[in-house]
Amino acid sequence: MPARAGERAHETGDFRCDKCGMKVHVAKNREIPSCIRCGNDAYSERMNEPSHLKSSRSTGRRPGDRP
């Protein structure tokens, strides 16, 4: 899901500017800023989220759960 400057990040991750490709890292619940390179306010979806979040989503388990 695309994101816009001024919205709050639902999860920690990186957003890539739709206009110039600049990557910005935003922590969960922080406001997404305008691109610091070109001022654009539209970003592609969040990527490169912390690995422990990816693994818990893909396996349905939380860190520390036994197989």
Secondary structure, DSSP 8 states (H G I E B T S, - for coil): --EETTSB-SSSEEEEBTTT--EEEE-TT-B----TTT---EE---BS--HHHHHHHHHS--TT---
